């Protein structure tokens, strides 16, 4: 995370991949890896990472949202709409404190 803030993206990617190697079921590491790939416009890798995150945690609204943003960037609008609709459906079911925390993570 620190490397991303300092725009040292290769180091950030290496760290997330190492974290995934240590804990392959950690959806948050895949989510963060997807965010890093998205930021450097490696969109297919971002989609792969976000997809793995939602396969591990099918209720991970932020991962669906960010994957939708990537699909939108690629002009794959049907997939983007599908992910945005899934994000809405998931967030409508969240208790308010969790929804607030999830929203903070988007910023």
Phi and psi in radians as a Rosetta constraint file:
Dihedral C 1 N 2 CA 2 C 2 CIRCULARHARMONIC -1.091 0.35
Dihedral N 2 CA 2 C 2 N 3 CIRCULARHARMONIC -0.705 0.35
Dihedral C 2 N 3 CA 3 C 3 CIRCULARHARMONIC -1.084 0.35
Dihedral N 3 CA 3 C 3 N 4 CIRCULARHARMONIC -0.679 0.35
Dihedral C 3 N 4 CA 4 C 4 CIRCULARHARMONIC -1.084 0.35
Dihedral N 4 CA 4 C 4 N 5 CIRCULARHARMONIC -0.731 0.35
Dihedral C 4 N 5 CA 5 C 5 CIRCULARHARMONIC -1.105 0.35
Dihedral N 5 CA 5 C 5 N 6 CIRCULARHARMONIC -0.537 0.35
Dihedral C 5 N 6 CA 6 C 6 CIRCULARHARMONIC -1.631 0.35
Dihedral N 6 CA 6 C 6 N 7 CIRCULARHARMONIC 0.112 0.35
Dihedral C 6 N 7 CA 7 C 7 CIRCULARHARMONIC 1.027 0.35
Dihedral N 7 CA 7 C 7 N 8 CIRCULARHARMONIC 0.648 0.35
Dihedral C 7 N 8 CA 8 C 8 CIRCULARHARMONIC -1.837 0.35
Dihedral N 8 CA 8 C 8 N 9 CIRCULARHARMONIC 1.260 0.35
Dihedral C 8 N 9 CA 9 C 9 CIRCULARHARMONIC -1.207 0.35
Dihedral N 9 CA 9 C 9 N 10 CIRCULARHARMONIC -0.626 0.35
Dihedral C 9 N 10 CA 10 C 10 CIRCULARHARMONIC -1.099 0.35
Dihedral N 10 CA 10 C 10 N 11 CIRCULARHARMONIC -0.709 0.35
Dihedral C 10 N 11 CA 11 C 11 CIRCULARHARMONIC -1.139 0.35
Dihedral N 11 CA 11 C 11 N 12 CIRCULARHARMONIC -0.694 0.35
Dihedral C 11 N 12 CA 12 C 12 CIRCULARHARMONIC -1.084 0.35
Dihedral N 12 CA 12 C 12 N 13 CIRCULARHARMONIC -0.819 0.35
Dihedral C 12 N 13 CA 13 C 13 CIRCULARHARMONIC -1.052 0.35
Dihedral N 13 CA 13 C 13 N 14 CIRCULARHARMONIC -0.780 0.35
Dihedral C 13 N 14 CA 14 C 14 CIRCULARHARMONIC -1.027 0.35
Dihedral N 14 CA 14 C 14 N 15 CIRCULARHARMONIC -0.747 0.35
Dihedral C 14 N 15 CA 15 C 15 CIRCULARHARMONIC -1.141 0.35
Dihedral N 15 CA 15 C 15 N 16 CIRCULARHARMONIC -0.767 0.35
Dihedral C 15 N 16 CA 16 C 16 CIRCULARHARMONIC -1.140 0.35
Dihedral N 16 CA 16 C 16 N 17 CIRCULARHARMONIC -0.687 0.35
Dihedral C 16 N 17 CA 17 C 17 CIRCULARHARMONIC -1.143 0.35
Dihedral N 17 CA 17 C 17 N 18 CIRCULARHARMONIC -0.628 0.35
Dihedral C 17 N 18 CA 18 C 18 CIRCULARHARMONIC -1.168 0.35
Dihedral N 18 CA 18 C 18 N 19 CIRCULARHARMONIC -0.745 0.35
Dihedral C 18 N 19 CA 19 C 19 CIRCULARHARMONIC -1.058 0.35
Dihedral N 19 CA 19 C 19 N 20 CIRCULARHARMONIC -0.687 0.35
Dihedral C 19 N 20 CA 20 C 20 CIRCULARHARMONIC -1.155 0.35
Dihedral N 20 CA 20 C 20 N 21 CIRCULARHARMONIC -0.690 0.35
Dihedral C 20 N 21 CA 21 C 21 CIRCULARHARMONIC -1.064 0.35
Dihedral N 21 CA 21 C 21 N 22 CIRCULARHARMONIC -0.697 0.35
Dihedral C 21 N 22 CA 22 C 22 CIRCULARHARMONIC -1.271 0.35
Dihedral N 22 CA 22 C 22 N 23 CIRCULARHARMONIC -0.599 0.35
Dihedral C 22 N 23 CA 23 C 23 CIRCULARHARMONIC -2.454 0.35
Dihedral N 23 CA 23 C 23 N 24 CIRCULARHARMONIC 1.415 0.35
Dihedral C 23 N 24 CA 24 C 24 CIRCULARHARMONIC -1.139 0.35
Dihedral N 24 CA 24 C 24 N 25 CIRCULARHARMONIC -0.226 0.35
Dihedral C 24 N 25 CA 25 C 25 CIRCULARHARMONIC -1.778 0.35
Dihedral N 25 CA 25 C 25 N 26 CIRCULARHARMONIC 0.320 0.35
Dihedral C 25 N 26 CA 26 C 26 CIRCULARHARMONIC -1.553 0.35
Dihedral N 26 CA 26 C 26 N 27 CIRCULARHARMONIC 1.687 0.35
Dihedral C 26 N 27 CA 27 C 27 CIRCULARHARMONIC -1.074 0.35
Dihedral N 27 CA 27 C 27 N 28 CIRCULARHARMONIC -0.557 0.35
Dihedral C 27 N 28 CA 28 C 28 CIRCULARHARMONIC -1.151 0.35
Dihedral N 28 CA 28 C 28 N 29 CIRCULARHARMONIC -0.666 0.35
Dihedral C 28 N 29 CA 29 C 29 CIRCULARHARMONIC -1.127 0.35
Dihedral N 29 CA 29 C 29 N 30 CIRCULARHARMONIC -0.716 0.35
Dihedral C 29 N 30 CA 30 C 30 CIRCULARHARMONIC -1.125 0.35
Dihedral N 30 CA 30 C 30 N 31 CIRCULARHARMONIC -0.701 0.35
Dihedral C 30 N 31 CA 31 C 31 CIRCULARHARMONIC -1.066 0.35
Dihedral N 31 CA 31 C 31 N 32 CIRCULARHARMONIC -0.825 0.35
Dihedral C 31 N 32 CA 32 C 32 CIRCULARHARMONIC -1.142 0.35
Dihedral N 32 CA 32 C 32 N 33 CIRCULARHARMONIC -0.653 0.35
Dihedral C 32 N 33 CA 33 C 33 CIRCULARHARMONIC -1.088 0.35
Dihedral N 33 CA 33 C 33 N 34 CIRCULARHARMONIC -0.762 0.35
Dihedral C 33 N 34 CA 34 C 34 CIRCULARHARMONIC -1.065 0.35
Dihedral N 34 CA 34 C 34 N 35 CIRCULARHARMONIC -0.719 0.35
Dihedral C 34 N 35 CA 35 C 35 CIRCULARHARMONIC -1.087 0.35
Dihedral N 35 CA 35 C 35 N 36 CIRCULARHARMONIC -0.704 0.35
Dihedral C 35 N 36 CA 36 C 36 CIRCULARHARMONIC -1.144 0.35
Dihedral N 36 CA 36 C 36 N 37 CIRCULARHARMONIC -0.821 0.35
Dihedral C 36 N 37 CA 37 C 37 CIRCULARHARMONIC -1.064 0.35
Dihedral N 37 CA 37 C 37 N 38 CIRCULARHARMONIC -0.705 0.35
Dihedral C 37 N 38 CA 38 C 38 CIRCULARHARMONIC -1.088 0.35
Dihedral N 38 CA 38 C 38 N 39 CIRCULARHARMONIC -0.744 0.35
Dihedral C 38 N 39 CA 39 C 39 CIRCULARHARMONIC -1.069 0.35
Dihedral N 39 CA 39 C 39 N 40 CIRCULARHARMONIC -0.625 0.35
Dihedral C 39 N 40 CA 40 C 40 CIRCULARHARMONIC -1.680 0.35
Dihedral N 40 CA 40 C 40 N 41 CIRCULARHARMONIC 0.271 0.35
Dihedral C 40 N 41 CA 41 C 41 CIRCULARHARMONIC 1.067 0.35
Dihedral N 41 CA 41 C 41 N 42 CIRCULARHARMONIC 0.577 0.35
Dihedral C 41 N 42 CA 42 C 42 CIRCULARHARMONIC -1.692 0.35
Dihedral N 42 CA 42 C 42 N 43 CIRCULARHARMONIC 1.321 0.35
Dihedral C 42 N 43 CA 43 C 43 CIRCULARHARMONIC -1.184 0.35
Dihedral N 43 CA 43 C 43 N 44 CIRCULARHARMONIC -0.663 0.35
Dihedral C 43 N 44 CA 44 C 44 CIRCULARHARMONIC -1.133 0.35
Dihedral N 44 CA 44 C 44 N 45 CIRCULARHARMONIC -0.692 0.35
Dihedral C 44 N 45 CA 45 C 45 CIRCULARHARMONIC -1.159 0.35
Dihedral N 45 CA 45 C 45 N 46 CIRCULARHARMONIC -0.642 0.35
Dihedral C 45 N 46 CA 46 C 46 CIRCULARHARMONIC -1.097 0.35
Dihedral N 46 CA 46 C 46 N 47 CIRCULARHARMONIC -0.795 0.35
Dihedral C 46 N 47 CA 47 C 47 CIRCULARHARMONIC -1.043 0.35
Dihedral N 47 CA 47 C 47 N 48 CIRCULARHARMONIC -0.763 0.35
Dihedral C 47 N 48 CA 48 C 48 CIRCULARHARMONIC -1.046 0.35
Dihedral N 48 CA 48 C 48 N 49 CIRCULARHARMONIC -0.785 0.35
Dihedral C 48 N 49 CA 49 C 49 CIRCULARHARMONIC -1.151 0.35
Dihedral N 49 CA 49 C 49 N 50 CIRCULARHARMONIC -0.812 0.35
Dihedral C 49 N 50 CA 50 C 50 CIRCULARHARMONIC -1.097 0.35
Dihedral N 50 CA 50 C 50 N 51 CIRCULARHARMONIC -0.675 0.35
Dihedral C 50 N 51 CA 51 C 51 CIRCULARHARMONIC -1.092 0.35
Dihedral N 51 CA 51 C 51 N 52 CIRCULARHARMONIC -0.742 0.35
Dihedral C 51 N 52 CA 52 C 52 CIRCULARHARMONIC -1.112 0.35
Dihedral N 52 CA 52 C 52 N 53 CIRCULARHARMONIC -0.701 0.35
Dihedral C 52 N 53 CA 53 C 53 CIRCULARHARMONIC -1.021 0.35
Dihedral N 53 CA 53 C 53 N 54 CIRCULARHARMONIC -0.780 0.35
Dihedral C 53 N 54 CA 54 C 54 CIRCULARHARMONIC -1.359 0.35
Dihedral N 54 CA 54 C 54 N 55 CIRCULARHARMONIC -0.379 0.35
Dihedral C 54 N 55 CA 55 C 55 CIRCULARHARMONIC -1.219 0.35
Dihedral N 55 CA 55 C 55 N 56 CIRCULARHARMONIC -0.668 0.35
Dihedral C 55 N 56 CA 56 C 56 CIRCULARHARMONIC -1.248 0.35
Dihedral N 56 CA 56 C 56 N 57 CIRCULARHARMONIC -0.758 0.35
Dihedral C 56 N 57 CA 57 C 57 CIRCULARHARMONIC -2.273 0.35
Dihedral N 57 CA 57 C 57 N 58 CIRCULARHARMONIC 1.594 0.35
Dihedral C 57 N 58 CA 58 C 58 CIRCULARHARMONIC -1.127 0.35
Dihedral N 58 CA 58 C 58 N 59 CIRCULARHARMONIC -0.083 0.35
Dihedral C 58 N 59 CA 59 C 59 CIRCULARHARMONIC -1.868 0.35
Dihedral N 59 CA 59 C 59 N 60 CIRCULARHARMONIC 0.312 0.35
Dihedral C 59 N 60 CA 60 C 60 CIRCULARHARMONIC -1.472 0.35
Dihedral N 60 CA 60 C 60 N 61 CIRCULARHARMONIC 1.476 0.35
Dihedral C 60 N 61 CA 61 C 61 CIRCULARHARMONIC -1.035 0.35
Dihedral N 61 CA 61 C 61 N 62 CIRCULARHARMONIC -0.719 0.35
Dihedral C 61 N 62 CA 62 C 62 CIRCULARHARMONIC -1.096 0.35
Dihedral N 62 CA 62 C 62 N 63 CIRCULARHARMONIC -0.644 0.35
Dihedral C 62 N 63 CA 63 C 63 CIRCULARHARMONIC -1.178 0.35
Dihedral N 63 CA 63 C 63 N 64 CIRCULARHARMONIC -0.717 0.35
Dihedral C 63 N 64 CA 64 C 64 CIRCULARHARMONIC -1.078 0.35
Dihedral N 64 CA 64 C 64 N 65 CIRCULARHARMONIC -0.759 0.35
Dihedral C 64 N 65 CA 65 C 65 CIRCULARHARMONIC -1.052 0.35
Dihedral N 65 CA 65 C 65 N 66 CIRCULARHARMONIC -0.878 0.35
Dihedral C 65 N 66 CA 66 C 66 CIRCULARHARMONIC -1.198 0.35
Dihedral N 66 CA 66 C 66 N 67 CIRCULARHARMONIC -0.578 0.35
Dihedral C 66 N 67 CA 67 C 67 CIRCULARHARMONIC -1.148 0.35
Dihedral N 67 CA 67 C 67 N 68 CIRCULARHARMONIC -0.664 0.35
Dihedral C 67 N 68 CA 68 C 68 CIRCULARHARMONIC -1.065 0.35
Dihedral N 68 CA 68 C 68 N 69 CIRCULARHARMONIC -0.695 0.35
Dihedral C 68 N 69 CA 69 C 69 CIRCULARHARMONIC -1.079 0.35
Dihedral N 69 CA 69 C 69 N 70 CIRCULARHARMONIC -0.724 0.35
Dihedral C 69 N 70 CA 70 C 70 CIRCULARHARMONIC -1.136 0.35
Dihedral N 70 CA 70 C 70 N 71 CIRCULARHARMONIC -0.802 0.35
Dihedral C 70 N 71 CA 71 C 71 CIRCULARHARMONIC -1.011 0.35
Dihedral N 71 CA 71 C 71 N 72 CIRCULARHARMONIC -0.705 0.35
Dihedral C 71 N 72 CA 72 C 72 CIRCULARHARMONIC -1.075 0.35
Dihedral N 72 CA 72 C 72 N 73 CIRCULARHARMONIC -0.750 0.35
Dihedral C 72 N 73 CA 73 C 73 CIRCULARHARMONIC -1.050 0.35
Dihedral N 73 CA 73 C 73 N 74 CIRCULARHARMONIC -0.566 0.35
Dihedral C 73 N 74 CA 74 C 74 CIRCULARHARMONIC -1.540 0.35
Dihedral N 74 CA 74 C 74 N 75 CIRCULARHARMONIC 0.080 0.35
Dihedral C 74 N 75 CA 75 C 75 CIRCULARHARMONIC 1.072 0.35
Dihedral N 75 CA 75 C 75 N 76 CIRCULARHARMONIC 0.488 0.35
Dihedral C 75 N 76 CA 76 C 76 CIRCULARHARMONIC -1.686 0.35
Dihedral N 76 CA 76 C 76 N 77 CIRCULARHARMONIC 1.275 0.35
Dihedral C 76 N 77 CA 77 C 77 CIRCULARHARMONIC -1.160 0.35
Dihedral N 77 CA 77 C 77 N 78 CIRCULARHARMONIC -0.622 0.35
Dihedral C 77 N 78 CA 78 C 78 CIRCULARHARMONIC -1.113 0.35
Dihedral N 78 CA 78 C 78 N 79 CIRCULARHARMONIC -0.744 0.35
Dihedral C 78 N 79 CA 79 C 79 CIRCULARHARMONIC -1.162 0.35
Dihedral N 79 CA 79 C 79 N 80 CIRCULARHARMONIC -0.669 0.35
Dihedral C 79 N 80 CA 80 C 80 CIRCULARHARMONIC -1.091 0.35
Dihedral N 80 CA 80 C 80 N 81 CIRCULARHARMONIC -0.817 0.35
Dihedral C 80 N 81 CA 81 C 81 CIRCULARHARMONIC -1.072 0.35
Dihedral N 81 CA 81 C 81 N 82 CIRCULARHARMONIC -0.727 0.35
Dihedral C 81 N 82 CA 82 C 82 CIRCULARHARMONIC -1.028 0.35
Dihedral N 82 CA 82 C 82 N 83 CIRCULARHARMONIC -0.791 0.35
Dihedral C 82 N 83 CA 83 C 83 CIRCULARHARMONIC -1.198 0.35
Dihedral N 83 CA 83 C 83 N 84 CIRCULARHARMONIC -0.672 0.35
Dihedral C 83 N 84 CA 84 C 84 CIRCULARHARMONIC -1.150 0.35
Dihedral N 84 CA 84 C 84 N 85 CIRCULARHARMONIC -0.683 0.35
Dihedral C 84 N 85 CA 85 C 85 CIRCULARHARMONIC -1.117 0.35
Dihedral N 85 CA 85 C 85 N 86 CIRCULARHARMONIC -0.694 0.35
Dihedral C 85 N 86 CA 86 C 86 CIRCULARHARMONIC -1.122 0.35
Dihedral N 86 CA 86 C 86 N 87 CIRCULARHARMONIC -0.699 0.35
Dihedral C 86 N 87 CA 87 C 87 CIRCULARHARMONIC -1.041 0.35
Dihedral N 87 CA 87 C 87 N 88 CIRCULARHARMONIC -0.814 0.35
Dihedral C 87 N 88 CA 88 C 88 CIRCULARHARMONIC -1.069 0.35
Dihedral N 88 CA 88 C 88 N 89 CIRCULARHARMONIC -0.826 0.35
Dihedral C 88 N 89 CA 89 C 89 CIRCULARHARMONIC -1.047 0.35
Dihedral N 89 CA 89 C 89 N 90 CIRCULARHARMONIC -0.737 0.35
Dihedral C 89 N 90 CA 90 C 90 CIRCULARHARMONIC -1.195 0.35
Dihedral N 90 CA 90 C 90 N 91 CIRCULARHARMONIC -0.736 0.35
Dihedral C 90 N 91 CA 91 C 91 CIRCULARHARMONIC -1.236 0.35
Dihedral N 91 CA 91 C 91 N 92 CIRCULARHARMONIC -0.501 0.35
Dihedral C 91 N 92 CA 92 C 92 CIRCULARHARMONIC -1.164 0.35
Dihedral N 92 CA 92 C 92 N 93 CIRCULARHARMONIC -0.412 0.35
Dihedral C 92 N 93 CA 93 C 93 CIRCULARHARMONIC -1.595 0.35
Dihedral N 93 CA 93 C 93 N 94 CIRCULARHARMONIC -0.134 0.35
Dihedral C 93 N 94 CA 94 C 94 CIRCULARHARMONIC -1.395 0.35
Dihedral N 94 CA 94 C 94 N 95 CIRCULARHARMONIC 2.461 0.35
Dihedral C 94 N 95 CA 95 C 95 CIRCULARHARMONIC -1.087 0.35
Dihedral N 95 CA 95 C 95 N 96 CIRCULARHARMONIC 2.596 0.35
Dihedral C 95 N 96 CA 96 C 96 CIRCULARHARMONIC -0.914 0.35
Dihedral N 96 CA 96 C 96 N 97 CIRCULARHARMONIC -0.818 0.35
Dihedral C 96 N 97 CA 97 C 97 CIRCULARHARMONIC -1.045 0.35
Dihedral N 97 CA 97 C 97 N 98 CIRCULARHARMONIC -0.669 0.35
Dihedral C 97 N 98 CA 98 C 98 CIRCULARHARMONIC -1.224 0.35
Dihedral N 98 CA 98 C 98 N 99 CIRCULARHARMONIC -0.707 0.35
Dihedral C 98 N 99 CA 99 C 99 CIRCULARHARMONIC -1.047 0.35
Dihedral N 99 CA 99 C 99 N 100 CIRCULARHARMONIC -0.740 0.35
Dihedral C 99 N 100 CA 100 C 100 CIRCULARHARMONIC -1.082 0.35
Dihedral N 100 CA 100 C 100 N 101 CIRCULARHARMONIC -0.775 0.35
Dihedral C 100 N 101 CA 101 C 101 CIRCULARHARMONIC -1.141 0.35
Dihedral N 101 CA 101 C 101 N 102 CIRCULARHARMONIC -0.736 0.35
Dihedral C 101 N 102 CA 102 C 102 CIRCULARHARMONIC -1.082 0.35
Dihedral N 102 CA 102 C 102 N 103 CIRCULARHARMONIC -0.699 0.35
Dihedral C 102 N 103 CA 103 C 103 CIRCULARHARMONIC -1.133 0.35
Dihedral N 103 CA 103 C 103 N 104 CIRCULARHARMONIC -0.708 0.35
Dihedral C 103 N 104 CA 104 C 104 CIRCULARHARMONIC -1.065 0.35
Dihedral N 104 CA 104 C 104 N 105 CIRCULARHARMONIC -0.644 0.35
Dihedral C 104 N 105 CA 105 C 105 CIRCULARHARMONIC -1.173 0.35
Dihedral N 105 CA 105 C 105 N 106 CIRCULARHARMONIC -0.405 0.35
Dihedral C 105 N 106 CA 106 C 106 CIRCULARHARMONIC -1.295 0.35
Dihedral N 106 CA 106 C 106 N 107 CIRCULARHARMONIC -0.398 0.35
